[in-house]
Amino acid sequence: MESVVNRPSAQRKRIHPYKFILWVAMGSIVMMFAGLTSAYIVKSNQPKWIMLDLPVIFSYSTAVIILSSITIQIALKEFKERKIALYRNMLALTFVLGVLFIFLQLLGFNQLWSSGITLRGAGAAPFMYVIFGLHGLHVVGGIIALLIIFIKAFSRRNRSYDPISIEVASTYWHFVDALWIYLFIFFMWIQ
C-alpha cells in the first residue's frame, strides 16, 4: 500500500509537459547544430578551403545576447516574487535585446556580403550563412514567444501567476544564448 507521504514527492518529480517538449526540442536542435558543425570540420580539410574572419559586429551581438540572458533571468525572478512592473520591464528589455541581436547579425552578414563573401562562395561562407541563419530563426522564435508573454503580462483578463510560460521561455532563451556562444567560439577560434 502506497504511503500518503510519498505521493506529493512523486508528484513534484514530474516534469511539466511543456518543459518536457522544450527539452526534447532543444535536444533535436543540438543534434542539428552538432551535425552542421561536424560537416564543417570535415569539409574544412578539403583543398582550396577558404577560412573567414568574422566581422567585429558579431562580437557586439554576442555581448547583446549574453545581456539578454541576464535580463530574462531577472524577469523570471521578478515574476516569482510578484514584482510585476519589474517583470514587465525586464521582459520588454529582453525582447528589445533579442531584436537588437538579430539586427546586429543582419549588419554582420551585410558586411560579409558587401565584401564579396556570399552564400555561393567557397569554403566557410555557405556554412556560416546556413548555421548562423538557422540560429537566427531560432532566436526569432524566442522573440515571438517573448512578445506573446509580454502581451499576456499586460492583459487584464489574464491574471495567472503560473510561472510555466516564463520558465519555458527563459530556459529556451538561455539555450539560444549558449548555442550562439558555442557557434561564435567555433567560428572565431576552432575553424
N, C-alpha and C positions, 0 to 999 in steps of 0.2 A: 504494500500500500504506500502510495507516494505521500510524502510529508508535505504539509501546507507551507512549511518554511522554505522548501526547495522550489516551489512554484515561482515566486517573484524573482528569484535569482536566475531561474531558467528563462524567464521572460526577458530579463534585462540583457541576456546574452544574445538575443535575436537581433539581427541586423534589419533595419528598415528596408523595405523592398526598393525604394528609390536609391538608397545608398548602395544596395547590392547591385542594382543595374548600373550605377555610376562606376563602381569598381570593375565590373565586367567590361564596360565600355573603355575605361582607362587602360585595362589590360590589353584590349584589342588595339588601341591607339599606340601603346608602347610597342607592341609587336610590329605594327605597320612601320613606325619610325625606325625600329631596330633593323627591319628588313631593308629599308631605304638607305640607311647609313652603312649597312653591311655591303650593299650593292655598290655604293660609292667607293668604299675601300677596295673592293675587288676591281672595279673599273679603273681606279686611280693607278693601278700597277701596269696599265697598258702604255705602250709607247705613244708619244705625242700628246700625253695628258697635260692639260693646261691648268695650273693652280690659279686661284683667285685670291686677291686681298679684299676683305670686306671693307666697305666704306665705314668711316668713323661713326656715322649716324646710327649704325646698328648697336654700337656701344651705348649710345644715348637711349635707344629703345629698350636695351637691357636694363638700364637703371630705372626706366619708367615702369617696366613690368614688375620689377622687384618691389618698387614703391607701392604699386597697386596691390601686391600680395600682402603688404603690411596693412594697407587701408582696409582691405576686405576682412582681415583678421580682427582689426579694431571694430569694424561694423558688426561682426559676429559677437564679439564680446559685449558691445553696447546693446545689442538686441537681447542677449541673455540677461543683461542687467536692467532691462526695460527702459533704457535711456533712448527712447525712440527718435528724438530730434538728432542726437549724435549719430545714431544708427543710419538715419536717412542721409545725413551729411557725408558719412564715410562711404555709404553705398554710392552716392552720387559722385564722390571723388574717385572711387574705384572705376565707375563707368567712364568718367572723363579720361582717366589714365589709360583705360583699355582702348578707347578711341584714339588717344594720342599715340599709343604704341602702334596701332595699325597705320596711322598717318605717317609716323617715322619710318615704318617698314616700307611704305609706298615710296617715300622720298629716297630711301636707300636703293630700292630697285630702279627708281628713275635715274639715279646717279650711275648705276651699273649699265642700264640700257643706253644712256647718253654717251657713255664711254665705249660703246660698241659691244658690250657683253650682253648678248641676247639669249633667248631661250634656245635658239638653234645653234648657239656657239658650241665650241668643242670643250671637252674636259669637264670641269666642275660646274660650269654655268647652268646646264639643264637641270642637274641635280639640285643645285641651290634654289633655283626658281620653283621647282616642284616641292621640295622639302619645306622651304620657308612659306610657300604659298599654302600648302596643306596645314601648316601650323597656324598661319593667319586665319584660315577658315575655322579652325577650332577656337581661336580667340574670338572671332566674330560670333560664334555660337555662344560663348561665355558672355559676351557683351549683350546679346539678345536676352539671355537668362537674367542678367543683371537688370536690364531695362524692365522686364516683367516683374521682378521682385520689387524694384523701385516703385513702379506704378501701384503695386499692391500695398506698399508701405504708406502710400498716401490715400488709399481707398477708405472711404468712410464705412463702406459695407463690410470690409474685411478687417476685423479686429482680433484676428487669431494671433496667439503668441506661440504657435508651434514653430520651433526652430529648424525643422527639417529642410525647408526650401533654402534658407540661408546657409545651413550646414553643407548641403549638397553643392550649392553654388560656390561656397568658399573652398571646398575640397577640390572641385573642378578647376577653380581659378588658380589655386596653388599648383595643381598638376600642370596646367598650361605654362605657368611660370617656370616650374622645374624643367619641363620639356624644352622651353626656349633656352634656358641656361645650358642644358646639355647640347642643343644644336649650335648655340653660339660658341661654346668651347670647342666643339667638334670642328667647326669650320674655321675657327681662329687658330687653333693650335694642333689639332690632330691631323687635319688634311695635309 
